[in-house]
Amino acid sequence: MRALLVVLVCAVSGWAETPKDVVEFLQSAAEALADQDPNGFLDHFDRNMPGFSTLRDEAAALANADVESTIEFNSDEGDDRARKIQLDWVLRINGGRPRHELVECRMEKQGKKWKIIELRPVEFFAP
C-alpha cells in the first residue's frame, strides 16, 4: 500500500486569516498528486493559466509516482474572491531527495470554486 503524506503547516502569523476553504482547496490539490490523480490535480487550475500545458505534462508524468508534499504558508493576501499566496513546498517523488521551493500562486473564485490562475515556478512539479 502506498503511503500518503500531505502536510499543511501554518507558519505565518497571519495564517489564521487564510480561509478554511482555501486551506482545504490547496490540501485537496496536494492530495490529488499523492493519490496519483493528475486530472484531480489539474482540476484545481484554470486551463487558461500561463504554463498550463507544461503543468499538465508534469502531472501526467507523476501519475504512477509516489508523491509526498509538505506545504507551509509563507504569506497570504486577498479576500473571498482573489488571493495571492506564497507556499514553502517540499516535494518528494518516489522516496527520492526532497525538492524544496517557494511556490507563488494566485487564485480566484470562478463561480463557487477556487481556481489557481497563476503558479510559479510551474517546473517545480517536473518528475
Backbone as JSON, one array per atom type, in Angstrom:
{
  "sequence": "MRALLVVLVCAVSGWAETPKDVVEFLQSAAEALADQDPNGFLDHFDRNMPGFSTLRDEAAALANADVESTIEFNSDEGDDRARKIQLDWVLRINGGRPRHELVECRMEKQGKKWKIIELRPVEFFAP",
  "N": [[0.84, -1.18, 0.0], [0.52, 2.19, -0.8], [1.97, 4.98, 0.79], [0.48, 7.92, 2.03], [1.24, 11.22, 2.25], [0.5, 14.3, 3.12], [1.02, 17.36, 4.25], [0.0, 20.27, 5.71], [1.28, 23.2, 6.89], [0.88, 25.85, 9.02], [2.56, 28.52, 9.25], [2.8, 31.22, 9.27], [2.28, 34.29, 10.92], [-0.04, 35.62, 10.24], [-1.58, 33.61, 9.33], [-3.94, 32.6, 10.33], [-5.85, 34.07, 9.14], [-6.22, 32.99, 6.69], [-8.7, 31.68, 4.76], [-10.69, 28.82, 5.58], [-11.7, 27.32, 3.41], [-9.82, 27.85, 1.44], [-7.48, 26.72, 2.46], [-8.31, 24.03, 2.54], [-8.76, 23.64, -0.19], [-6.14, 23.85, -1.3], [-4.95, 21.73, 0.06], [-6.43, 19.65, -0.99], [-5.53, 19.7, -3.65], [-2.84, 18.9, -3.33], [-3.29, 16.37, -2.25], [-4.46, 15.08, -4.43], [-2.26, 14.8, -6.12], [-0.75, 13.03, -4.55], [-2.46, 10.89, -4.57], [-2.15, 9.88, -7.06], [-3.61, 11.05, -9.12], [-3.78, 12.77, -11.71], [-5.69, 14.25, -13.19], [-7.47, 15.09, -11.23], [-5.75, 16.74, -9.78], [-5.18, 18.7, -11.74], [-7.7, 19.81, -12.03], [-7.81, 21.82, -10.21], [-6.79, 24.03, -11.35], [-6.94, 26.86, -13.55], [-7.49, 26.36, -16.87], [-6.6, 28.15, -18.74], [-4.43, 29.28, -17.68], [-1.14, 30.67, -17.66], [1.43, 28.5, -18.7], [0.01, 26.17, -18.31], [-0.07, 23.9, -20.02], [2.47, 22.82, -19.68], [2.36, 22.17, -16.98], [0.3, 20.27, -17.09], [1.59, 18.21, -18.51], [3.61, 17.56, -16.68], [2.09, 16.7, -14.47], [0.85, 14.45, -15.58], [3.09, 12.85, -15.93], [3.62, 12.25, -13.32], [1.71, 10.45, -12.64], [2.06, 7.77, -11.95], [3.69, 7.84, -9.78], [4.95, 7.89, -6.41], [4.08, 10.43, -4.41], [4.89, 12.83, -2.07], [3.97, 15.57, -0.09], [4.82, 18.49, 1.69], [3.56, 21.39, 2.87], [3.92, 24.73, 3.61], [2.5, 27.71, 4.65], [3.69, 30.78, 3.66], [2.98, 33.4, 3.04], [-0.1, 35.18, 2.66], [-2.46, 36.91, 0.96], [-5.39, 38.79, 0.28], [-8.91, 38.42, -0.54], [-12.29, 37.17, -0.29], [-12.66, 36.56, -2.95], [-10.31, 36.65, -4.47], [-6.9, 35.66, -4.16], [-3.48, 35.9, -3.22], [-0.86, 33.85, -2.73], [2.01, 32.63, -1.05], [3.78, 29.72, -0.92], [5.75, 27.51, 0.95], [7.02, 24.81, -0.27], [7.69, 21.43, 0.0], [8.59, 18.72, -1.85], [8.54, 15.31, -2.42], [9.44, 12.73, -4.49], [8.79, 9.43, -5.28], [10.22, 8.57, -3.03], [12.64, 9.8, -3.25], [15.25, 12.33, -3.07], [14.24, 15.15, -1.2], [12.6, 17.91, -2.72], [12.69, 21.37, -2.64], [10.93, 24.43, -2.67], [9.93, 27.86, -3.02], [6.75, 28.5, -3.75], [4.67, 30.41, -5.68], [1.34, 31.41, -5.93], [-1.57, 32.57, -7.55], [-4.94, 32.88, -6.91], [-8.4, 32.63, -7.8], [-11.91, 33.02, -7.35], [-14.03, 31.19, -9.31], [-17.1, 31.16, -10.26], [-18.45, 29.26, -7.77], [-16.17, 28.03, -6.98], [-12.71, 27.8, -6.11], [-9.94, 28.54, -8.2], [-6.66, 28.05, -9.37], [-4.95, 30.54, -10.91], [-2.5, 31.38, -11.63], [0.76, 30.12, -11.32], [3.93, 29.81, -10.0], [7.16, 28.52, -9.56], [6.18, 26.72, -12.41], [7.55, 24.53, -13.25], [8.35, 23.19, -11.02], [6.96, 20.85, -10.44], [7.9, 18.93, -12.15], [8.86, 15.6, -12.84]],
  "CA": [[0.0, 0.0, 0.0], [1.26, 3.43, -0.94], [1.76, 5.91, 1.89], [0.01, 9.24, 1.63], [1.68, 12.25, 3.17], [0.22, 15.67, 2.74], [1.04, 18.12, 5.48], [-0.09, 21.72, 5.57], [1.76, 23.83, 8.1], [0.52, 27.25, 9.02], [3.66, 29.09, 10.0], [2.77, 32.67, 9.19], [1.46, 34.83, 11.99], [-1.32, 35.98, 9.67], [-2.15, 32.4, 8.74], [-5.3, 32.38, 10.8], [-6.71, 34.8, 8.24], [-6.45, 32.19, 5.49], [-10.0, 31.0, 4.9], [-10.67, 27.36, 5.65], [-11.9, 26.74, 2.09], [-8.56, 27.98, 0.7], [-6.6, 25.68, 3.0], [-8.83, 22.74, 2.06], [-8.55, 23.61, -1.64], [-4.73, 23.53, -1.55], [-4.73, 20.38, 0.56], [-7.04, 18.76, -1.98], [-4.63, 19.63, -4.81], [-1.69, 18.07, -2.95], [-3.77, 15.0, -2.09], [-4.66, 14.51, -5.76], [-0.94, 14.35, -6.57], [-0.39, 11.85, -3.77], [-3.37, 9.8, -4.96], [-1.86, 9.55, -8.46], [-4.78, 11.52, -9.85], [-3.39, 14.01, -12.38], [-6.86, 15.04, -13.57], [-7.94, 15.72, -10.0], [-4.81, 17.83, -9.5], [-5.36, 19.75, -12.74], [-8.99, 20.45, -11.82], [-7.6, 22.96, -9.32], [-6.15, 25.09, -12.12], [-7.6, 27.43, -14.71], [-6.83, 25.82, -18.06], [-6.03, 29.26, -19.5], [-3.29, 29.77, -16.91], [0.16, 30.55, -18.32], [2.17, 27.31, -18.33], [-0.87, 25.03, -18.0], [0.3, 22.7, -20.78], [3.65, 22.26, -19.0], [1.86, 21.57, -15.75], [-0.45, 19.07, -17.48], [2.58, 17.17, -18.85], [4.28, 17.15, -15.44], [1.13, 15.94, -13.68], [0.69, 13.14, -16.23], [4.3, 12.07, -15.66], [3.58, 11.84, -11.91], [0.54, 9.6, -12.44], [2.44, 6.48, -11.34], [4.73, 8.11, -8.79], [4.59, 8.15, -5.03], [4.36, 11.84, -4.19], [4.64, 13.34, -0.73], [4.07, 17.03, -0.04], [4.71, 19.27, 2.92], [3.3, 22.75, 2.42], [3.87, 25.72, 4.68], [2.07, 29.02, 4.17], [4.59, 31.88, 3.99], [2.2, 34.63, 3.0], [-1.44, 35.05, 2.1], [-3.13, 38.2, 0.85], [-6.56, 38.76, -0.58], [-10.25, 38.43, 0.03], [-13.06, 35.96, -0.59], [-12.75, 36.39, -4.4], [-8.98, 36.51, -5.07], [-5.83, 35.54, -3.17], [-2.09, 35.71, -3.65], [-0.29, 33.04, -1.65], [3.34, 32.07, -1.22], [3.87, 28.45, -0.2], [7.04, 26.85, 1.08], [6.57, 23.47, -0.63], [8.68, 20.36, -0.1], [8.02, 17.65, -2.66], [9.38, 14.11, -2.51], [8.88, 11.84, -5.51], [9.31, 8.06, -5.21], [11.17, 8.43, -1.92], [13.92, 10.45, -3.6], [15.68, 13.5, -2.31], [13.2, 16.18, -1.19], [12.76, 19.11, -3.53], [12.14, 22.48, -1.87], [10.75, 25.63, -3.49], [8.89, 28.82, -2.68], [5.79, 28.45, -4.85], [3.72, 31.51, -5.62], [0.14, 31.18, -6.72], [-2.71, 33.47, -7.47], [-6.18, 32.12, -7.02], [-9.61, 33.43, -7.83], [-13.15, 32.24, -7.37], [-14.72, 31.1, -10.59], [-18.36, 30.63, -9.76], [-18.32, 28.99, -6.34], [-14.96, 27.24, -6.75], [-11.41, 28.42, -6.3], [-9.06, 28.03, -9.26], [-5.34, 28.67, -9.42], [-4.85, 31.19, -12.22], [-1.08, 31.58, -11.89], [1.61, 29.32, -10.44], [5.35, 29.92, -10.34], [7.52, 28.01, -10.89], [5.41, 25.56, -12.87], [8.5, 23.42, -13.43], [8.58, 22.54, -9.73], [6.31, 19.55, -10.4], [8.52, 18.0, -13.11], [9.42, 14.42, -12.15]],
  "C": [[0.88, 1.24, 0.0], [0.94, 4.35, 0.23], [1.36, 7.28, 1.33], [0.49, 10.23, 2.68], [1.41, 13.6, 2.55], [0.11, 16.43, 4.05], [0.95, 19.6, 5.13], [0.3, 22.32, 6.91], [1.45, 25.32, 8.0], [1.52, 28.0, 9.89], [3.69, 30.61, 9.98], [1.87, 33.2, 10.29], [0.07, 35.21, 11.49], [-2.07, 34.79, 9.1], [-3.6, 32.21, 9.13], [-6.31, 33.1, 9.89], [-7.0, 34.02, 6.95], [-7.76, 31.44, 5.67], [-9.86, 29.48, 4.83], [-10.83, 26.74, 4.27], [-10.65, 26.84, 1.23], [-7.58, 26.91, 1.15], [-7.03, 24.31, 2.48], [-8.62, 22.57, 0.56], [-7.1, 23.21, -1.96], [-4.38, 22.13, -1.05], [-5.28, 19.36, -0.43], [-6.16, 18.61, -3.22], [-3.44, 18.72, -4.5], [-2.11, 16.61, -2.78], [-4.0, 14.32, -3.44], [-3.33, 14.03, -6.34], [-0.55, 13.06, -5.86], [-1.24, 10.64, -4.14], [-3.17, 9.36, -6.41], [-3.04, 9.88, -9.36], [-4.46, 12.84, -10.56], [-4.58, 14.87, -12.79], [-7.45, 15.76, -12.36], [-7.06, 16.89, -9.6], [-5.08, 18.99, -10.45], [-6.71, 20.46, -12.62], [-8.9, 21.68, -10.92], [-7.08, 24.19, -10.07], [-7.05, 25.57, -13.25], [-6.83, 26.96, -15.94], [-6.23, 26.89, -18.96], [-4.83, 29.88, -18.79], [-2.01, 29.67, -17.73], [0.89, 29.31, -17.8], [1.3, 26.09, -18.05], [-0.46, 23.78, -18.76], [1.54, 22.03, -20.18], [3.22, 21.54, -17.74], [1.1, 20.27, -16.04], [0.51, 17.93, -17.78], [3.27, 16.65, -17.59], [3.35, 16.3, -14.57], [0.92, 14.55, -14.26], [1.9, 12.25, -15.94], [4.35, 11.59, -14.21], [2.46, 10.85, -11.61], [0.86, 8.27, -11.77], [3.52, 6.63, -10.28], [4.14, 8.21, -7.4], [5.03, 9.56, -4.71], [3.97, 12.22, -2.77], [4.85, 14.85, -0.75], [4.0, 17.53, 1.39], [4.62, 20.72, 2.47], [3.16, 23.65, 3.62], [3.47, 27.05, 4.07], [3.08, 30.07, 4.62], [3.86, 33.2, 4.01], [0.87, 34.36, 2.33], [-2.1, 36.41, 2.14], [-4.37, 38.01, 0.0], [-7.85, 38.76, 0.18], [-10.98, 37.16, -0.39], [-13.25, 35.72, -2.08], [-11.39, 36.14, -5.06], [-7.93, 36.48, -3.96], [-4.49, 35.39, -3.88], [-1.38, 35.05, -2.48], [1.12, 32.59, -2.02], [3.43, 30.85, -0.31], [5.31, 27.97, -0.19], [6.73, 25.37, 0.92], [7.77, 22.54, -0.71], [7.98, 19.19, -0.78], [9.02, 16.5, -2.72], [8.68, 13.15, -3.47], [9.58, 10.5, -5.43], [10.4, 7.89, -4.15], [12.52, 9.06, -2.18], [14.22, 11.63, -2.69], [14.58, 14.56, -2.35], [13.59, 17.39, -2.04], [12.04, 20.24, -2.8], [12.06, 23.72, -2.74], [9.73, 26.55, -2.84], [7.99, 28.92, -3.9], [4.8, 29.59, -4.66], [2.52, 31.17, -6.48], [-0.87, 32.28, -6.48], [-3.95, 32.63, -7.74], [-7.34, 33.1, -7.14], [-10.8, 32.49, -7.83], [-13.74, 32.33, -8.76], [-16.04, 30.4, -10.29], [-18.23, 30.47, -8.25], [-17.02, 28.29, -5.98], [-13.71, 28.09, -6.95], [-10.72, 27.76, -7.48], [-7.73, 28.76, -9.14], [-5.19, 29.23, -10.83], [-3.4, 31.52, -12.59], [-0.29, 30.79, -10.86], [3.05, 29.47, -10.92], [6.19, 29.3, -9.24], [6.7, 26.75, -11.23], [6.3, 24.33, -12.93], [8.79, 22.67, -12.14], [8.03, 21.11, -9.71], [6.87, 18.56, -11.42], [9.11, 16.82, -12.35], [10.95, 14.34, -12.27]]
}
